[in-house]
Amino acid sequence: MTSAERRALIFLAMLLCLGAAVRALRAAQDPRPGEQDALALATQLARVDSLRSKAQRGRTAAGTRSAARGRAKLAALAPGAPVDLDRAGAAEVEQLPGIGRIVAARIVANRDSFGPFGSLEELQRVRGVGPGLAERLRPRVTFSAVARPANTIIGPGRAAAARRRAPGASRVP
């Protein structure tokens, strides 16, 4: 083994140790990382169970319903139930006040491309969802995922929009 290979191996070993140390420090800062996830999941499971039991009581003995009709029944049973924007389809999102077909499609596409929202602040990264609409949606939506760190890069769209708004920002001197 050459000296360059030894140095490379030592460097990689130090890099692995540094990564483990960073993970240990993060774990020490947040001793219960999954508690909020578990609480959100338990709440959603309780909602689904109660909706299913209502749907079972309302079914006729004559026949079964298709999956689409069953979902429509569940949605109709709970008109005030919050919509989980980290998991809902475009049809469910479109039922929210102030959300049309196009914005609902943008919300689902953004979530599928860049990951779940986790909070109302992250929902505002979608074009067409501003602070006013987010506040109107607050009592009607929920998020099952953890909010992404603020320094995460979510895509080129925001940077390009900022350059377009700033006069002379894209000019080369």
C-alpha positions as CSV (number, residue, x, y, z in Angstrom):
1,M,0.0,0.0,0.0
2,T,1.4,3.3,-1.0
3,S,1.7,6.3,1.3
4,A,-1.0,8.2,-0.6
5,E,-3.4,5.2,-0.2
6,R,-2.7,5.2,3.6
7,R,-3.4,8.9,3.8
8,A,-6.6,8.4,1.9
9,L,-7.7,5.6,4.3
10,I,-6.8,7.7,7.3
11,F,-8.8,10.6,5.9
12,L,-11.8,8.4,5.3
13,A,-11.6,7.0,8.8
14,M,-11.4,10.5,10.3
15,L,-14.4,11.5,8.2
16,L,-16.5,8.6,9.4
17,C,-15.6,9.4,13.0
18,L,-16.5,13.0,12.5
19,G,-19.9,12.0,11.0
20,A,-20.6,9.7,14.0
21,A,-19.6,12.5,16.4
22,V,-22.0,14.9,14.7
23,R,-24.9,12.4,14.9
24,A,-24.1,11.8,18.6
25,L,-24.2,15.6,19.3
26,R,-27.5,16.0,17.4
27,A,-29.0,13.1,19.3
28,A,-27.8,14.6,22.6
29,Q,-29.5,17.9,21.8
30,D,-32.9,16.2,21.0
31,P,-33.3,13.3,23.3
32,R,-36.7,12.3,22.0
33,P,-36.6,12.8,18.2
34,G,-39.6,10.6,17.3
35,E,-42.1,11.7,20.0
36,Q,-43.8,14.3,17.9
37,D,-44.0,11.9,15.0
38,A,-45.5,9.2,17.2
39,L,-48.1,11.6,18.6
40,A,-49.1,12.9,15.1
41,L,-49.4,9.3,13.9
42,A,-51.5,8.2,16.9
43,T,-53.8,11.1,16.4
44,Q,-54.3,10.4,12.7
45,L,-54.9,6.7,13.4
46,A,-57.5,7.5,15.9
47,R,-59.3,9.8,13.4
48,V,-59.1,7.1,10.7
49,D,-60.5,4.4,13.0
50,S,-63.4,6.6,14.1
51,L,-64.2,7.4,10.5
52,R,-64.0,3.7,9.5
53,S,-66.4,2.7,12.3
54,K,-68.9,5.4,11.2
55,A,-68.6,4.2,7.6
56,Q,-69.1,0.6,8.7
57,R,-72.3,1.5,10.6
58,G,-73.6,3.4,7.6
59,R,-73.0,0.6,5.0
60,T,-75.9,-1.3,3.6
61,A,-76.0,-5.0,4.0
62,A,-76.9,-5.4,0.3
63,G,-73.5,-4.9,-1.2
64,T,-70.0,-3.6,-1.0
65,R,-68.8,-0.2,-2.3
66,S,-65.8,0.4,-4.5
67,A,-62.7,2.0,-3.0
68,A,-63.4,5.4,-4.5
69,R,-66.9,5.5,-3.2
70,G,-65.6,4.4,0.3
71,R,-63.1,7.2,0.3
72,A,-65.8,9.7,-0.7
73,K,-68.0,8.4,2.1
74,L,-65.2,8.8,4.6
75,A,-64.6,12.4,3.4
76,A,-68.3,13.1,3.5
77,L,-68.6,11.8,7.1
78,A,-66.0,14.3,8.4
79,P,-66.4,17.6,6.7
80,G,-64.5,19.4,9.5
81,A,-61.7,16.9,9.8
82,P,-58.3,18.4,9.1
83,V,-56.6,17.4,5.8
84,D,-53.0,16.0,6.1
85,L,-51.2,18.0,3.5
86,D,-48.2,15.7,3.7
87,R,-50.3,12.7,2.5
88,A,-53.5,14.0,0.8
89,G,-54.2,13.8,-2.9
90,A,-55.1,16.7,-5.1
91,A,-58.8,16.0,-4.8
92,E,-58.7,16.2,-1.0
93,V,-56.5,19.4,-1.1
94,E,-58.9,21.0,-3.5
95,Q,-61.8,20.7,-1.0
96,L,-60.0,23.2,1.3
97,P,-61.3,26.8,1.3
98,G,-59.3,29.1,-1.1
99,I,-57.6,26.2,-2.9
100,G,-58.5,25.6,-6.5
101,R,-57.6,22.8,-8.9
102,I,-54.4,24.4,-10.0
103,V,-53.0,25.3,-6.6
104,A,-54.0,21.8,-5.3
105,A,-52.0,20.2,-8.1
106,R,-49.1,22.5,-7.3
107,I,-49.2,21.5,-3.7
108,V,-49.1,17.8,-4.5
109,A,-46.4,18.2,-7.1
110,N,-44.2,20.3,-4.8
111,R,-44.6,17.7,-2.0
112,D,-43.8,14.9,-4.4
113,S,-40.8,16.7,-5.7
114,F,-39.3,18.2,-2.6
115,G,-40.7,16.1,0.2
116,P,-43.4,16.7,2.8
117,F,-44.1,20.1,4.2
118,G,-44.2,19.5,7.9
119,S,-45.6,23.0,8.7
120,L,-47.6,25.9,7.3
121,E,-44.4,27.9,6.8
122,E,-43.0,25.2,4.5
123,L,-46.4,25.1,2.7
124,Q,-45.8,28.7,1.6
125,R,-43.0,27.5,-0.7
126,V,-45.7,26.6,-3.1
127,R,-46.5,29.3,-5.7
128,G,-50.0,30.6,-4.9
129,V,-49.9,29.9,-1.2
130,G,-49.1,33.1,0.7
131,P,-49.2,34.0,4.4
132,G,-52.9,35.0,4.2
133,L,-54.0,31.7,2.7
134,A,-51.8,29.8,5.1
135,E,-53.5,31.4,8.0
136,R,-57.0,30.7,6.6
137,L,-56.0,27.0,6.2
138,R,-54.5,26.7,9.7
139,P,-57.6,25.2,11.4
140,R,-58.3,22.9,8.4
141,V,-54.9,21.3,7.8
142,T,-52.4,19.1,9.6
143,F,-49.0,17.8,8.8
144,S,-47.7,14.3,9.6
145,A,-44.1,14.9,8.8
146,V,-41.4,16.8,10.6
147,A,-40.6,20.3,9.3
148,R,-37.4,20.5,7.2
149,P,-34.5,22.5,8.6
150,A,-34.6,26.2,7.5
151,N,-31.2,26.0,5.7
152,T,-32.3,23.2,3.3
153,I,-32.2,24.0,-0.4
154,I,-35.5,23.0,-1.9
155,G,-34.9,23.8,-5.5
156,P,-33.8,26.4,-8.1
157,G,-37.3,28.1,-8.2
158,R,-36.8,30.4,-5.2
159,A,-33.3,31.5,-6.3
160,A,-34.4,32.2,-9.8
161,A,-37.5,34.2,-8.6
162,A,-35.3,36.3,-6.3
163,R,-32.9,37.1,-9.2
164,R,-35.9,38.1,-11.4
165,R,-37.2,40.4,-8.7
166,A,-33.8,42.1,-8.0
167,P,-33.1,44.6,-10.8
168,G,-29.6,44.1,-12.2
169,A,-29.0,41.0,-10.1
170,S,-28.4,38.8,-13.1
171,R,-26.3,41.3,-15.1
172,V,-22.6,40.6,-15.4
173,P,-20.5,43.6,-14.6
